[in-house]
Amino acid sequence: MLQLDDLSFAYGSVKAVDQVSLDVAEGSIHGLIGPNGAGKSTCIDLISGRQRPTSGSVRFRERDITRMAAPRRRHLGIARSFQRISVYPDLTVADQLDVAGRLVGEQDVDAVVAALALGPSLPLTPSEIGYGEQRRVDIALALLGAPDLVLLDEPAAGLSREESIALADHLAGLVRERGMTVVLVEHHLEVVYRVCDRLTVLEQGAVIADGRPQEVRRDPRVVEAYLGRSAA
Ligand SMILES: Nc1ncnc2c1ncn2[C@@H]1O[C@H](COP(=O)(O)OP(=O)(O)OP(=O)(O)O)[C@@H](O)[C@H]1O
């Protein structure tokens, strides 16, 4: 469904993404992992259209979208989470979802609310809900309109282990139910192994491993580069 082909991007002399090629299969949850500074967020920016690559291409459903502006990509069905929900700090969660849902033609906001267990948060404003709920609202906003491809950049950042696992399960259930495809950047490896069908591992901008989670976690390069600390 999504192909990155020899994709590169540099911030000045820093090669943030270095000839990355990967293939995201329709209906899968595809994890993008790697140590800090490996280039994961920059990849998400290149897929969502926030940045343009210096070379290489991005194809979505066989269409070259490398130079396409971000709003057009959203229209095509590529959505991303933003890690912030306080764009309208005075609006309740219900109103935020309602406004955003109308913009993208969501027919069933209730289903997203139920899947992410946001019912109790609906009458409250962002400052009145906990961090875990805020993260779930952020994800709900990305999922509205049933985009075909959802890019999630560290949805479990700052959450406890229990909260991360609960979030991952909610997310996986909703994604499967709606037939969406996900690219998931995530540091919590337990979450990654729990929900991802496939993993691509980046180190210093380059792909060092790609495959099923059980294969990747045993790959010596991955263990050495990144997982050694927590793979045991
Ligand atoms: N705005 C920027 N200006 C200059 N260099 C940047 C900028 N953003 C990222 N970089 C550099 O690009 C490289 C890749 O960063 P990126 O944020 O994509 O990595 P990451 O894998 O998402 O890291 P993390 O897990 O820490 O979020 C790093 O060396 C980083 O320092």
The ligand as an SDF file (V2000), in Angstrom:
LIG
                    3D

 31 33  0  0  0  0  0  0  0  0999 V2000
   14.6750   20.2010   13.0050 N   0  0  0  0  0  0  0  0  0  0  0  0
   15.8520   19.5800   12.9830 C   0  0  0  0  0  0  0  0  0  0  0  0
   16.9830   20.2530   12.7000 N   0  0  0  0  0  0  0  0  0  0  0  0
   18.1880   19.6370   12.6520 C   0  0  0  0  0  0  0  0  0  0  0  0
   18.3750   18.3240   12.8740 N   0  0  0  0  0  0  0  0  0  0  0  0
   17.2700   17.5950   13.1650 C   0  0  0  0  0  0  0  0  0  0  0  0
   15.9630   18.1810   13.2390 C   0  0  0  0  0  0  0  0  0  0  0  0
   15.0840   17.2150   13.5530 N   0  0  0  0  0  0  0  0  0  0  0  0
   15.7960   16.0700   13.6680 C   0  0  0  0  0  0  0  0  0  0  0  0
   17.0970   16.3020   13.4360 N   0  0  0  0  0  0  0  0  0  0  0  0
   18.1830   15.2840   13.4320 C   0  0  0  0  0  0  0  0  0  0  0  0
   17.8460   14.3000   12.4640 O   0  0  0  0  0  0  0  0  0  0  0  0
   18.1530   12.9980   12.9370 C   0  0  0  0  0  0  0  0  0  0  0  0
   16.8860   12.1340   12.9250 C   0  0  0  0  0  0  0  0  0  0  0  0
   15.9360   12.6770   13.8520 O   0  0  0  0  0  0  0  0  0  0  0  0
   14.4870   12.0660   14.0660 P   0  0  0  0  0  0  0  0  0  0  0  0
   13.7760   12.9800   15.0080 O   0  0  0  0  0  0  0  0  0  0  0  0
   13.8680   11.7760   12.7670 O   0  0  0  0  0  0  0  0  0  0  0  0
   14.8350   10.6970   14.8010 O   0  0  0  0  0  0  0  0  0  0  0  0
   13.9040    9.7630   15.6790 P   0  0  0  0  0  0  0  0  0  0  0  0
   14.3090    8.3680   15.3480 O   0  0  0  0  0  0  0  0  0  0  0  0
   12.4770   10.1300   15.4830 O   0  0  0  0  0  0  0  0  0  0  0  0
   14.3750   10.1220   17.1520 O   0  0  0  0  0  0  0  0  0  0  0  0
   13.5760   10.0670   18.5550 P   0  0  0  0  0  0  0  0  0  0  0  0
   13.3210    8.6310   18.8340 O   0  0  0  0  0  0  0  0  0  0  0  0
   14.5690   10.6670   19.5050 O   0  0  0  0  0  0  0  0  0  0  0  0
   12.3190   10.8810   18.3840 O   0  0  0  0  0  0  0  0  0  0  0  0
   18.7730   13.1990   14.3220 C   0  0  0  0  0  0  0  0  0  0  0  0
   20.1640   13.2080   14.1890 O   0  0  0  0  0  0  0  0  0  0  0  0
   18.2490   14.5470   14.7480 C   0  0  0  0  0  0  0  0  0  0  0  0
   19.1590   15.1740   15.6310 O   0  0  0  0  0  0  0  0  0  0  0  0
  1  2  1  0
  2  3  1  0
  2  7  2  0
  3  4  2  0
  4  5  1  0
  5  6  2  0
  6  7  1  0
  6 10  1  0
  7  8  1  0
  8  9  2  0
  9 10  1  0
 10 11  1  0
 11 12  1  0
 11 30  1  0
 12 13  1  0
 13 14  1  0
 13 28  1  0
 14 15  1  0
 15 16  1  0
 16 17  2  0
 16 18  1  0
 16 19  1  0
 19 20  1  0
 20 21  2  0
 20 22  1  0
 20 23  1  0
 23 24  1  0
 24 25  2  0
 24 26  1  0
 24 27  1  0
 28 29  1  0
 28 30  1  0
 30 31  1  0
M  END
$$$$
